[in-house]
Amino acid sequence: MPEVIRTSINISPDTLIKIKAIAVRKGTTQNNIINEFIDKGIKSIEKEKNSIISDEDSFIDMIGMVKAKKPTNAVELKKKAQKGE
């Protein structure tokens, strides 16, 4: 069994009732259901991150992803974007 770490989280009563119902229906524990949901959420975010550019991507990671037909001054484009042009 992999190492586990005990932690505390706050869950709304409605969510906890739903988790309990799912656990009973599946014949497992609330802990297993919560971990399953967390794992699915993490995998979904990782898959999403690999398919689109996110706010967390660094400029270095994005170099070469977009090619312009003519030379572009990124500083000027940034200034125009900040001015709302």
C-alpha positions in Angstrom: 0.0 0.0 0.0 1.4 3.4 -0.9 2.3 5.9 1.8 -0.5 8.1 2.8 -0.5 11.4 4.7 -3.4 12.4 7.0 -4.8 15.9 6.5 -7.9 17.8 7.3 -10.3 19.5 4.8 -13.5 21.4 5.2 -16.4 20.0 3.1 -19.9 21.5 2.9 -22.6 19.3 4.5 -24.4 18.8 1.1 -21.2 17.6 -0.5 -20.4 15.2 2.4 -23.9 13.7 2.1 -23.3 13.1 -1.6 -19.9 11.5 -0.9 -21.4 9.2 1.7 -24.2 8.2 -0.7 -21.7 7.4 -3.4 -19.5 5.4 -1.0 -22.5 3.3 0.2 -23.7 2.7 -3.4 -20.2 1.6 -4.5 -19.5 -0.4 -1.3 -16.4 1.5 -0.4 -15.3 4.2 2.1 -15.7 8.0 1.9 -12.0 8.3 2.0 -11.6 6.2 -1.2 -14.3 8.2 -2.9 -12.7 11.5 -2.0 -9.2 10.3 -3.1 -10.8 9.0 -6.4 -12.3 12.4 -7.1 -9.1 14.2 -6.3 -7.1 11.9 -8.6 -9.6 12.4 -11.4 -9.5 16.1 -10.9 -5.7 16.2 -11.0 -5.6 14.1 -14.1 -8.2 16.3 -15.8 -6.1 19.4 -15.0 -2.9 17.8 -16.2 -4.6 16.7 -19.5 -6.1 20.2 -19.9 -2.7 21.8 -19.3 -1.1 19.6 -21.9 -3.6 20.5 -24.6 -3.9 24.3 -24.1 -1.7 27.1 -22.9 -2.5 28.1 -19.4 -1.8 31.1 -17.3 0.9 29.1 -15.5 2.9 28.5 -18.7 6.1 30.5 -18.8 7.1 32.6 -21.7 10.1 30.3 -22.3 7.8 27.3 -22.6 5.7 29.1 -25.3 8.6 30.2 -27.5 8.1 28.9 -31.0 4.5 28.0 -30.5 3.2 30.9 -32.7 4.9 32.1 -35.8 4.2 35.6 -37.3 4.2 36.2 -41.1 6.2 39.4 -40.6 8.5 40.7 -37.8 6.6 41.9 -34.7 7.6 44.2 -31.9 6.3 42.5 -28.8 7.0 45.5 -26.6 4.9 47.7 -28.8 2.1 45.1 -28.9 2.1 44.9 -25.1 1.9 48.7 -24.8 -1.1 48.7 -27.2 -2.8 45.9 -25.4 -2.3 47.7 -22.0 -3.9 50.8 -23.5 -6.8 48.8 -24.9 -5.9 49.4 -28.5 
